[in-house]
Amino acid sequence: MVNVKFVKKIVVKFGGSSLANPEKLLKAVMAVVSEAKRGTKIAVVVSAMGKTTDILMATAKNASEGKLAKHELDDILSMGERTSVRIFAAALRNNGVDACYFDPMEDKWPIVTDDSFQNANPNIKECNKNIKSCVLPLIEKGIIPVIAGFVGKTKDGKITTLGRGGSDTTAFIIGEGIDADQIVLVTDAEGIMSSDPKIIQNPKLLSEINVNTLVGLADSGAKFIHSKALKYKPKNIDAKVMSNKHDDLNKSGTIIKDAIAWELDAEIVSSTPVAEITVIGKGTSNNIRIITEMFERVRQHTTLLGMSMNTNSIIFYINQVNNIVELFNQIHQITVDNKETIAMAVKKDLAFIQTSGVGLEETHGIIGKISEDLRHAGINISGILTITSSILLFVDWSEKERSLKLIKASLKTR
């Protein structure tokens, strides 16, 4: 029996804070050197050092009085990463490993994009083809390619930048192209935390997180990794977020699992009708006892699908189960027993439709488009909630299929 030795392949991305000074840059280089000497095949993606991109942006805009064309600005902004790759590759070679850098002006450049300058979108098919023909052969020979993150190039040779989270995007695309065993994102944080350490004292380090959970945090303002970058995370390749304090790429951090859907889509979430309970009053939301009591009654009878609240009203969206009238009566009794609550209204036989997808909050006007298309079709929206990368809509149960079809069409024509 022949023993086949497993050779690990990884992509390592260093953010700007990990390269901010000579000491940090050397630590990053030596972490790669140590891993390479263990026999691991490595591709490196680097950002611009420190605040280089911010400095280039401010200088270019001030010098041109803000009149630079977008493609000209992208060409200038790419210089930070293009400098980093040269320094990093030279440092690797000077420390005993074979390395080369990739520059977007070269024919072998792997990241091909559209011409949406400053927020370009990679052409994954073209990227994969280039990675397999130009990057993977080097890795298999034991040469470490150092690739500029954040930077792309159109088919006609114009330099683009990928926007927020661009270097993470590059790392994910390279990882998929070389079929890496892991993608390591080295940052100035220990990993993904339970909350923003700039706001919360002593947040907890998460050892593992599903990418769908993480994109919910990203869309809510916790920019651990930008949601646009998370679109490109390969499904079957784990990503690890770890601290640049370590000089060993095998140190622990947070493992990001799974992948997310690229496109916005809609589905009918509940297979049974939904009911809406509205309780109105004065200062209702200030009385936690009332809210808790109502919530407990709902929990005892059915599943809570959504909830909306303002100063003078509470709305529960619930599965419409067989004994739902008993729940209505219990909520009504709480309503009349408290001075803060005045009356209760009920809508039955609603459908719950969820629209979801990465970066939904950045798709301008989508709620208005959906609402307008349903209005033109004579379909009333009984309720609407927005939660991270989801829009939750409640319409009449008899209109659920027609509503779903219209919403899907709205998403395709946005």
Backbone torsions as a table, in degrees:
resi	resn	phi	psi	omega
1	MET	NA	130.1	-178.0
2	VAL	-91.3	127.0	176.0
3	ASN	-84.8	123.6	178.8
4	VAL	-100.3	119.7	-178.7
5	LYS	-77.2	128.8	178.3
6	PHE	-77.7	127.7	177.4
7	VAL	-111.9	118.9	-177.2
8	LYS	-80.0	140.0	174.9
9	LYS	-119.1	129.1	178.7
10	ILE	-135.3	156.7	167.7
11	VAL	-111.8	130.7	178.7
12	VAL	-118.1	124.4	177.6
13	LYS	-112.2	129.7	176.3
14	PHE	-109.6	121.5	176.3
15	GLY	-76.0	172.0	-176.3
16	GLY	-59.0	-36.9	-179.4
17	SER	-68.1	-23.3	179.0
18	SER	-81.1	-8.1	-178.9
19	LEU	-124.8	20.0	-167.3
20	ALA	-70.4	-22.0	178.4
21	ASN	-147.6	169.0	-176.7
22	PRO	-57.9	-35.4	-178.9
23	GLU	-66.8	-45.8	179.4
24	LYS	-66.1	-40.5	-179.5
25	LEU	-63.0	-43.1	179.7
26	LEU	-65.1	-37.8	177.2
27	LYS	-62.1	-41.4	177.9
28	ALA	-63.1	-45.5	179.5
29	VAL	-60.0	-45.9	-176.4
30	MET	-69.5	-29.3	174.9
31	ALA	-64.0	-40.4	177.6
32	VAL	-68.6	-43.4	179.9
33	VAL	-59.5	-45.9	-179.6
34	SER	-61.3	-42.8	-180.0
35	GLU	-67.6	-39.0	178.5
36	ALA	-63.4	-37.3	-179.2
37	LYS	-72.3	-14.4	172.1
38	ARG	-80.5	-8.1	179.8
39	GLY	102.3	1.4	179.5
40	THR	-73.0	136.7	174.4
41	LYS	-85.8	129.7	-169.2
42	ILE	-132.5	139.2	164.2
43	ALA	-116.9	138.0	-177.7
44	VAL	-113.5	134.7	173.0
45	VAL	-117.6	129.2	-177.6
46	VAL	-124.2	146.0	171.8
47	SER	-90.6	177.3	172.7
48	ALA	-68.7	147.8	-177.0
49	MET	-70.3	129.6	175.6
50	GLY	55.6	-127.1	-177.4
51	LYS	-100.4	25.2	-175.2
52	THR	-55.7	-44.6	-177.6
53	THR	-62.8	-41.8	178.1
54	ASP	-61.8	-41.1	179.7
55	ILE	-65.6	-43.7	178.7
56	LEU	-62.0	-42.6	-180.0
57	MET	-60.7	-51.4	-177.3
58	ALA	-63.6	-42.6	-178.9
59	THR	-64.4	-45.8	-177.8
60	ALA	-64.0	-43.0	-178.1
61	LYS	-69.3	-39.4	179.4
62	ASN	-68.5	-41.0	-177.5
63	ALA	-68.1	-30.1	-177.5
64	SER	-102.9	5.3	-178.1
65	GLU	55.7	35.5	176.9
66	GLY	72.8	16.2	-174.8
67	LYS	-102.3	9.7	178.8
68	LEU	-67.7	138.4	171.7
69	ALA	-69.6	153.5	-176.5
70	LYS	-59.5	-40.1	-178.7
71	HIS	-69.8	-29.3	175.5
72	GLU	-68.8	-41.1	179.6
73	LEU	-65.5	-41.0	177.8
74	ASP	-60.0	-41.2	178.3
75	ASP	-59.1	-41.7	179.9
76	ILE	-69.9	-45.8	-177.0
77	LEU	-63.5	-27.8	-179.4
78	SER	-67.6	-16.2	-175.2
79	MET	-64.8	-28.2	178.3
80	GLY	-62.4	-51.2	178.8
81	GLU	-67.3	-37.3	-177.9
82	ARG	-67.9	-26.9	172.7
83	THR	-75.9	-42.3	-179.1
84	SER	-58.0	-43.1	-176.9
85	VAL	-63.4	-37.4	-179.8
86	ARG	-66.4	-44.1	179.7
87	ILE	-66.9	-44.8	-175.9
88	PHE	-66.2	-43.8	179.8
89	ALA	-64.0	-41.1	178.7
90	ALA	-63.4	-41.3	-180.0
91	ALA	-65.7	-38.0	176.2
92	LEU	-61.8	-47.2	-179.9
93	ARG	-61.7	-40.5	-179.3
94	ASN	-69.5	-12.2	177.6
95	ASN	-111.6	22.9	165.8
96	GLY	92.6	10.8	175.2
97	VAL	-121.2	150.2	-178.9
98	ASP	-80.1	129.5	-177.1
99	ALA	-149.3	155.4	173.7
100	CYS	-144.3	159.8	179.0
101	TYR	-112.3	157.0	176.9
102	PHE	-112.7	128.8	179.2
103	ASP	-119.3	140.2	-176.4
104	PRO	-63.0	-16.7	178.6
105	MET	-80.8	-6.5	179.8
106	GLU	-89.6	151.6	179.5
107	ASP	-62.5	-29.5	-176.3
108	LYS	-81.5	3.2	-178.1
109	TRP	-56.9	129.5	-170.4
110	PRO	-88.4	-26.3	-170.0
111	ILE	-94.0	103.7	-179.2
112	VAL	-101.7	134.0	-175.8
113	THR	-131.6	175.8	168.7
114	ASP	-79.7	-172.2	-176.7
115	ASP	-103.6	31.6	174.2
116	SER	-82.3	78.0	-173.5
117	PHE	-57.1	141.2	-178.2
118	GLN	74.7	-8.3	174.2
119	ASN	-155.4	52.1	-172.0
120	ALA	-72.5	152.9	179.9
121	ASN	-110.9	122.6	-179.2
122	PRO	-64.7	144.6	171.2
123	ASN	-92.1	98.7	-169.7
124	ILE	-61.3	-39.5	-179.6
125	LYS	-60.8	-46.4	179.6
126	GLU	-67.6	-39.4	179.1
127	CYS	-60.7	-48.7	-179.1
128	ASN	-60.3	-40.6	179.2
129	LYS	-61.9	-45.6	-179.6
130	ASN	-67.5	-39.3	179.9
131	ILE	-63.8	-43.8	-178.4
132	LYS	-68.7	-29.1	-178.9
133	SER	-91.0	-27.0	-172.8
134	CYS	-115.9	-32.5	-175.6
135	VAL	-96.6	-50.0	-175.3
136	LEU	-57.5	-43.7	179.6
137	PRO	-58.4	-35.8	177.6
138	LEU	-65.5	-45.0	-179.9
139	ILE	-60.0	-43.0	-178.6
140	GLU	-65.8	-23.6	176.2
141	LYS	-86.4	-2.4	-179.3
142	GLY	88.6	8.9	175.9
143	ILE	-89.0	136.3	-179.8
144	ILE	-94.7	111.1	174.9
145	PRO	-79.3	134.9	176.6
146	VAL	-111.9	116.9	-168.6
147	ILE	-117.1	135.9	178.4
148	ALA	-69.6	119.3	174.7
149	GLY	-76.6	165.4	171.7
150	PHE	76.1	-11.4	-170.4
151	VAL	-113.0	140.5	174.3
152	GLY	-135.3	-175.9	178.7
153	LYS	-149.8	135.4	177.5
154	THR	-74.4	167.8	180.0
155	LYS	-63.0	-25.8	178.4
156	ASP	-95.5	14.6	167.8
157	GLY	92.4	6.4	178.6
158	LYS	-84.7	137.7	180.0
159	ILE	-77.0	136.7	178.0
160	THR	-124.8	165.3	168.4
161	THR	-122.0	152.8	-168.8
162	LEU	-91.8	-1.5	179.3
163	GLY	84.1	-164.3	-174.9
164	ARG	-62.1	135.4	-177.6
165	GLY	74.4	18.5	-172.4
166	GLY	-62.5	-37.2	-180.0
167	SER	-70.8	-35.2	174.1
168	ASP	-64.1	-40.5	176.3
169	THR	-57.3	-47.5	179.1
170	THR	-57.8	-45.7	-178.2
171	ALA	-61.9	-42.2	179.2
172	PHE	-63.9	-41.9	-178.8
173	ILE	-67.4	-43.1	177.3
174	ILE	-62.8	-42.3	179.7
175	GLY	-58.9	-43.3	178.2
176	GLU	-67.3	-40.3	-176.8
177	GLY	-65.0	-33.8	-179.4
178	ILE	-97.3	1.6	-176.6
179	ASP	55.5	55.6	-177.2
180	ALA	-68.3	156.3	174.3
181	ASP	-82.6	-26.1	178.4
182	GLN	-159.9	150.0	173.5
183	ILE	-114.7	122.0	-176.0
184	VAL	-108.1	120.3	179.1
185	LEU	-105.9	108.9	-176.3
186	VAL	-94.3	122.8	-173.8
187	THR	-133.0	-174.5	176.3
188	ASP	-92.4	11.0	176.5
189	ALA	-113.7	158.5	179.5
190	GLU	-68.2	-22.0	-177.3
191	GLY	160.4	-154.8	175.1
192	ILE	-84.0	126.5	-176.5
193	MET	-102.3	163.1	179.9
194	SER	-68.2	-17.2	172.4
195	SER	-162.8	173.6	-178.0
196	ASP	-69.0	117.0	-178.7
197	PRO	-65.5	-13.9	175.5
198	LYS	-76.3	-16.2	-178.0
199	ILE	-112.8	-42.6	-174.0
200	ILE	-105.4	134.5	176.5
201	GLN	-76.8	135.4	174.3
202	ASN	53.1	53.0	174.3
203	PRO	-67.6	158.5	-176.8
204	LYS	-89.7	137.6	173.5
205	LEU	-75.8	128.0	178.0
206	LEU	-90.0	125.9	-179.2
207	SER	-74.3	-27.1	-177.9
208	GLU	-153.4	146.3	177.1
209	ILE	-150.9	139.9	174.9
210	ASN	-76.3	142.3	-175.7
211	VAL	-62.1	-29.2	178.5
212	ASN	-68.8	-34.1	174.1
213	THR	-68.7	-41.6	-177.9
214	LEU	-64.9	-38.5	-179.6
215	VAL	-67.8	-29.0	174.3
216	GLY	-64.5	-40.2	175.5
217	LEU	-65.3	-42.7	-178.7
218	ALA	-62.6	-43.4	-179.3
219	ASP	-70.7	-18.5	178.7
220	SER	-90.7	2.2	175.4
221	GLY	109.3	-8.9	177.2
222	ALA	-87.5	91.6	-169.6
223	LYS	-85.4	61.9	173.1
224	PHE	-64.0	-48.7	172.1
225	ILE	-140.2	134.5	-175.7
226	HIS	-68.2	144.0	-175.6
227	SER	-61.8	-31.8	178.6
228	LYS	-62.6	-41.1	178.9
229	ALA	-64.9	-38.2	-177.8
230	LEU	-64.1	-21.9	175.3
231	LYS	-58.0	-29.4	-172.0
232	TYR	-97.3	2.3	179.0
233	LYS	-67.9	125.9	179.0
234	PRO	-66.4	143.8	-175.4
235	LYS	-63.5	-42.2	-171.5
236	ASN	-99.8	13.1	178.0
237	ILE	-121.6	119.1	177.5
238	ASP	-71.4	146.5	173.0
239	ALA	-114.3	137.5	178.1
240	LYS	-114.8	128.2	173.9
241	VAL	-101.0	122.5	-176.7
242	MET	-139.8	167.6	-174.3
243	SER	-84.5	144.5	175.3
244	ASN	-78.1	2.2	175.8
245	LYS	-71.9	-21.6	-176.9
246	HIS	-90.5	149.7	174.7
247	ASP	-108.0	18.2	-179.3
248	ASP	-130.3	118.7	-177.0
249	LEU	-72.0	-5.5	178.0
250	ASN	-93.3	0.2	178.2
251	LYS	-64.5	156.6	-176.5
252	SER	-74.0	162.2	176.8
253	GLY	-165.2	-139.0	175.6
254	THR	-113.7	127.7	177.3
255	ILE	-91.6	126.2	177.0
256	ILE	-99.5	123.4	-175.1
257	LYS	-107.1	156.5	167.1
258	ASP	72.8	-167.1	-178.4
259	ALA	-147.4	166.8	-179.9
260	ILE	-119.5	157.4	178.3
261	ALA	-70.2	140.4	179.8
262	TRP	-73.2	-45.2	-167.3
263	GLU	-95.7	151.1	171.5
264	LEU	-67.8	139.8	179.0
265	ASP	-147.8	169.3	-179.5
266	ALA	-134.7	150.0	177.8
267	GLU	-151.2	154.1	172.4
268	ILE	-83.1	115.9	-170.4
269	VAL	-79.9	-44.6	-176.1
270	SER	-99.1	131.8	179.5
271	SER	-80.7	-7.5	177.6
272	THR	-122.0	161.0	179.8
273	PRO	-60.6	158.8	-177.1
274	VAL	-118.1	146.4	175.5
275	ALA	-114.9	150.6	177.9
276	GLU	-118.0	123.2	176.8
277	ILE	-110.5	120.3	178.1
278	THR	-113.8	125.0	176.6
279	VAL	-115.3	124.1	-179.8
280	ILE	-112.9	153.7	-179.6
281	GLY	-173.0	-146.5	179.2
282	LYS	-137.1	116.3	-176.9
283	GLY	67.7	26.7	-175.8
284	THR	-57.9	-44.3	-174.2
285	SER	-69.2	-12.7	180.0
286	ASN	-83.7	-10.9	-178.9
287	ASN	-102.2	94.7	-176.9
288	ILE	-63.9	-31.6	-179.8
289	ARG	-60.7	-43.8	179.9
290	ILE	-64.8	-45.9	-179.5
291	ILE	-60.2	-44.6	-179.4
292	THR	-63.3	-42.8	-178.7
293	GLU	-63.9	-43.0	177.9
294	MET	-65.4	-42.9	179.7
295	PHE	-60.6	-42.0	179.6
296	GLU	-62.8	-39.5	177.8
297	ARG	-63.5	-43.7	178.3
298	VAL	-60.6	-47.3	-176.9
299	ARG	-60.8	-34.8	-179.3
300	GLN	-69.8	-25.4	-173.2
301	HIS	-104.3	-33.8	-168.3
302	THR	-159.6	-168.4	-179.6
303	THR	-103.4	129.4	175.9
304	LEU	-82.6	121.0	-178.0
305	LEU	-96.2	-26.0	-179.5
306	GLY	-171.9	162.5	-177.6
307	MET	-151.0	139.6	177.9
308	SER	-132.3	143.3	-175.7
309	MET	-150.7	138.8	166.9
310	ASN	-135.0	-169.8	-172.5
311	THR	-55.9	-39.1	-170.9
312	ASN	-115.5	10.9	179.8
313	SER	-154.9	154.5	173.9
314	ILE	-132.3	134.7	177.6
315	ILE	-124.7	128.1	175.0
316	PHE	-110.6	132.6	171.8
317	TYR	-109.7	120.9	-169.3
318	ILE	-135.3	155.9	171.1
319	ASN	-65.5	134.2	-175.7
320	GLN	-88.0	87.8	-176.7
321	VAL	-87.9	175.6	-172.8
322	ASN	-61.8	-38.1	-176.5
323	ASN	-96.4	31.5	-172.6
324	ILE	-65.2	-29.8	-179.1
325	VAL	-63.6	-36.0	176.6
326	GLU	-60.1	-41.2	177.3
327	LEU	-65.1	-43.4	178.3
328	PHE	-54.8	-44.6	-178.2
329	ASN	-66.3	-37.4	179.9
330	GLN	-68.1	-42.5	177.7
331	ILE	-65.5	-37.7	178.4
332	HIS	-64.1	-39.9	-179.6
333	GLN	-63.8	-40.1	175.8
334	ILE	-62.5	-38.8	-179.0
335	THR	-61.6	-46.9	-176.9
336	VAL	-78.6	-17.1	-178.4
337	ASP	-83.7	-8.2	-174.7
338	ASN	-124.2	138.4	-177.0
339	LYS	-70.7	-23.0	-179.3
340	GLU	-76.9	-17.4	-178.5
341	THR	-113.8	138.5	-171.7
342	ILE	-111.4	-48.5	-174.1
343	ALA	-153.7	164.5	-178.7
344	MET	-130.4	140.7	175.4
345	ALA	-125.7	150.7	-178.0
346	VAL	-132.2	135.8	168.3
347	LYS	-119.2	131.9	179.9
348	LYS	-113.5	169.8	173.4
349	ASP	59.1	52.3	174.7
350	LEU	-103.9	158.4	173.1
351	ALA	-110.8	143.5	-178.3
352	PHE	-107.3	111.4	-179.2
353	ILE	-114.7	128.0	-179.6
354	GLN	-111.3	127.8	172.2
355	THR	-105.2	127.7	-176.6
356	SER	-144.5	165.0	179.0
357	GLY	154.5	157.4	-176.7
358	VAL	-65.4	138.0	176.0
359	GLY	69.8	23.3	-179.0
360	LEU	-56.6	-36.4	-178.2
361	GLU	-68.0	-14.8	179.3
362	GLU	-98.2	-2.2	178.8
363	THR	-89.5	91.0	-170.6
364	HIS	-63.4	134.6	172.7
365	GLY	81.0	7.6	-173.9
366	ILE	-68.7	-37.1	179.1
367	ILE	-65.2	-42.5	178.0
368	GLY	-62.9	-39.7	-179.7
369	LYS	-64.4	-47.0	179.4
370	ILE	-62.5	-46.8	-178.8
371	SER	-60.1	-42.9	-178.6
372	GLU	-66.5	-41.4	179.9
373	ASP	-65.0	-38.9	177.2
374	LEU	-69.2	-37.6	178.7
375	ARG	-62.5	-44.7	179.2
376	HIS	-61.4	-29.3	179.8
377	ALA	-87.3	2.1	179.2
378	GLY	75.7	23.8	-179.3
379	ILE	-104.6	123.2	-179.0
380	ASN	-87.4	137.3	174.0
381	ILE	-91.6	116.3	-179.4
382	SER	-79.0	-27.6	179.0
383	GLY	-162.6	152.7	178.2
384	ILE	-145.9	130.3	177.6
385	LEU	-129.3	146.1	173.7
386	THR	-121.1	126.0	-179.3
387	ILE	-136.6	114.1	-177.1
388	THR	43.2	-119.0	-176.3
389	SER	-93.6	41.2	180.0
390	SER	-141.2	144.2	166.8
391	ILE	-116.8	124.3	-179.4
392	LEU	-105.8	120.3	-177.2
393	LEU	-117.7	142.8	176.8
394	PHE	-123.6	120.1	-179.7
395	VAL	-130.1	171.3	-179.7
396	ASP	-60.6	135.9	-176.9
397	TRP	-56.2	-36.7	-179.1
398	SER	-68.7	-16.3	-178.8
399	GLU	-105.1	11.2	-171.2
400	LYS	-62.7	-44.4	-177.1
401	GLU	-69.0	-42.7	179.0
402	ARG	-65.7	-39.5	178.9
403	SER	-63.5	-45.1	-179.7
404	LEU	-60.1	-42.9	179.6
405	LYS	-62.9	-42.5	179.2
406	LEU	-66.5	-40.3	-179.6
407	ILE	-65.5	-44.6	177.7
408	LYS	-59.5	-40.5	177.7
409	ALA	-65.8	-37.6	177.8
410	SER	-61.2	-40.4	-178.7
411	LEU	-67.1	-34.5	-178.8
412	LYS	-75.2	-25.1	-175.7
413	THR	-105.9	14.4	-177.1
414	ARG	-67.8	NA	NA
